[in-house]
Amino acid sequence: MNRVLGIDPGTNYMGYAVVEKNTNKNFYLQIYGALELKKITDIYDRLRIIYRKVDNLIKQYSPDLLAIEAPFYGKNPQSMLKLGRAQGVAIVAALNNNLQIVEYAPRKIKLAITGNGNASKEQVAAMVIKILNIKEKPSRFDQSDAAAVALCHFFQKQSDYQTKIYSDWKDFINKNKNRIL
């Protein structure tokens, strides 16, 4: 796997990045940006736009995998619900394009990028800029967060900390024969 689409889901801003690892094991940023949605009042219009953007990115850049930040519970349960919707729509776009999907917790992403699971967004952005040799600071942290999600996947061992998604129990059993007693 050499190309990963990273998504930092959100219904106000959705960060996206396509990161590639070349044969020399160097990282290359193909694209990154933030989709601004906060001016769109209808939540379903926002979700439709997220779906189309992710679908277009997949079709344009042909990533091998979608790495997405898992929603986290903060002080407001409504925020988690909105993040979950945005994440779900991005996942459906990936599923419709037959992409493998992995989720990473925000703390795991920060730890993989900075070595500190409590790192600030500024620290994550600084490391992303350094690793990917980006000339200008991102206009939004959503951009660097999405690139961090993609990089996190490259930095993980296949068996460590990776959340796998299975279609059903049969799929789980078929992919985990070594775990069946």
C-alpha positions in Angstrom: 0.0 0.0 0.0 1.6 3.2 -1.2 -1.2 5.8 -1.3 -3.5 6.7 1.6 -6.5 9.1 1.6 -6.6 10.7 5.1 -9.8 12.2 6.4 -10.4 14.4 9.4 -14.2 14.3 9.5 -16.4 17.2 10.4 -19.7 18.8 9.4 -18.3 22.4 9.6 -14.9 21.6 8.0 -13.7 18.3 6.7 -9.9 17.9 6.2 -8.6 15.7 3.5 -5.1 14.6 2.3 -3.7 12.1 -0.1 -0.2 11.0 1.0 2.0 8.6 -1.0 5.0 6.7 0.0 7.4 6.1 -2.9 9.8 3.3 -3.5 12.6 5.2 -1.7 10.3 5.3 1.4 9.9 9.0 1.1 6.5 10.6 1.7 4.9 12.8 -0.9 1.8 15.0 -0.4 -0.4 14.8 -3.5 -3.1 17.1 -2.2 -4.6 18.4 1.0 -7.3 20.8 1.8 -10.3 21.6 3.9 -13.9 21.5 2.7 -15.8 24.4 4.3 -19.4 23.4 5.1 -20.4 25.8 7.9 -22.3 28.2 5.6 -24.5 25.4 4.3 -27.5 25.3 6.6 -29.1 21.9 5.7 -27.1 19.1 7.4 -28.1 16.7 4.6 -26.7 19.0 2.0 -23.5 19.0 4.0 -23.4 15.2 4.1 -24.1 15.0 0.4 -21.1 17.4 -0.3 -18.8 15.3 2.0 -19.8 12.1 0.1 -19.2 13.7 -3.3 -15.8 15.2 -2.3 -14.5 11.9 -0.8 -15.9 10.0 -3.9 -14.2 12.4 -6.2 -10.9 12.2 -4.3 -10.9 8.4 -4.6 -11.7 8.5 -8.3 -9.0 11.2 -9.0 -6.1 9.9 -6.8 -6.9 6.1 -6.6 -5.8 5.6 -3.0 -5.2 2.1 -1.8 -6.9 2.8 1.5 -9.0 5.3 3.5 -7.6 6.2 6.9 -10.1 8.2 9.0 -10.0 9.8 12.4 -12.5 8.1 14.8 -15.0 10.3 16.5 -14.3 11.0 20.1 -16.6 11.9 23.0 -16.1 15.5 24.2 -18.3 17.6 26.3 -21.1 17.8 23.8 -22.8 14.5 22.7 -24.3 16.4 19.7 -20.8 17.1 18.4 -20.0 13.4 18.5 -23.2 12.6 16.6 -22.3 15.2 13.9 -18.8 13.9 13.6 -20.1 10.3 13.4 -22.4 11.3 10.5 -19.6 12.9 8.6 -17.4 10.0 9.2 -20.1 7.5 8.1 -20.7 9.3 4.9 -16.9 9.3 4.1 -16.8 5.6 4.9 -19.7 4.9 2.6 -18.0 6.7 -0.2 -14.9 4.5 0.4 -17.0 1.3 0.6 -18.7 2.2 -2.7 -15.3 2.3 -4.3 -14.1 -0.9 -2.7 -11.5 0.7 -0.5 -10.2 -0.8 2.7 -10.9 1.5 5.7 -9.1 1.9 9.0 -9.9 4.2 11.9 -7.4 5.8 14.3 -8.2 7.5 17.6 -7.1 11.2 17.8 -4.6 10.3 20.6 -3.1 7.5 18.5 -2.6 9.9 15.6 -0.9 12.5 17.7 1.3 9.8 19.3 2.3 8.4 15.9 3.1 11.9 14.4 4.7 13.7 17.4 5.5 11.0 19.9 3.0 12.6 22.3 -0.6 11.5 22.5 -1.5 14.9 24.1 0.2 17.0 21.4 -1.5 20.3 20.3 -2.8 20.9 16.8 0.1 23.2 16.3 2.6 20.5 17.2 0.9 18.0 14.9 0.9 20.6 12.0 4.6 21.4 12.6 5.5 17.7 12.3 3.3 17.1 9.2 5.0 20.1 7.5 8.4 18.7 8.3 7.7 15.1 7.3 6.0 16.1 4.1 8.3 19.0 3.3 5.4 21.4 2.9 6.5 25.0 2.0 3.5 26.9 3.4 1.6 26.4 6.7 -1.9 24.9 6.1 -4.7 27.5 6.2 -6.6 25.2 8.6 -5.6 22.5 11.1 -8.1 20.3 9.4 -5.7 20.0 6.5 -2.7 19.0 8.6 -4.9 16.7 10.7 -6.0 14.8 7.6 -2.4 14.4 6.5 -1.5 13.3 10.0 -4.2 10.5 9.8 -2.7 9.3 6.5 0.8 9.4 7.9 -0.3 7.6 11.0 -1.4 4.7 8.9 2.1 4.4 7.3 3.7 4.6 10.8 1.7 1.7 12.3 2.6 -1.9 12.1 -0.2 -3.9 10.4 -1.2 -5.6 13.7 -0.8 -2.6 16.1 -3.6 -0.3 17.1 -5.4 -0.7 13.8 -9.2 -1.0 13.9 -10.4 -3.3 11.2 -13.9 -3.1 9.8 -15.6 -6.3 8.9 -18.8 -6.7 6.9 -20.2 -9.4 9.2 -19.2 -12.2 11.6 -18.3 -14.6 8.7 -16.0 -12.0 7.3 -14.4 -11.6 10.8 -13.9 -15.3 11.2 -12.4 -15.7 7.6 -9.9 -13.0 8.3 -9.0 -14.1 11.8 -8.6 -17.9 11.6 -5.7 -17.7 14.0 -7.9 -16.3 16.7 -10.5 -19.1 16.6 -10.2 -21.8 19.2 
